[in-house]
Amino acid sequence: MTDEKNEIEKLIDNMITSGDELVDNLKHVLPDSLAESMVMFHESNVSNLKKIREFLNK
């Protein structure tokens, strides 16, 4: 189970990092209102991913 847990944590970290990069690249080319919505959506996803990671570490 420990190996699976580590793989899931790596996947979560990768999802957060990739999402950060995507948002940073797209928010400069999208209209402000759409960019703001995308940033808020990403922040929500990051929050949920961190909660999943915390749950795994219990």
NORNORMO-V698418 format. One record per backbone hydrogen bond with DSSP energy under -1.0 kcal/mol. CO is the residue of the C=O (numbers start at 1). NH is the residue of the N-H. If there is no record, write none. Layout:
# NORNORMO-V698418
co-><CO/CO>
nh-><NH/NH>
This chain:
# NORNORMO-V698418
co-><1/2/3/4/5/6/7/8/9/10/11/12/13/14/15/16/17/18/19/20/21/22/23/26/26/31/32/33/34/35/36/37/38/39/40/41/42/43/44/45/46/47/48/49/50/51/52/53/55>
nh-><5/6/7/8/9/10/11/12/13/14/15/16/17/18/19/20/21/22/23/24/25/26/27/29/30/35/36/37/38/39/40/41/42/43/44/45/46/47/48/49/50/51/52/53/54/55/56/57/58>
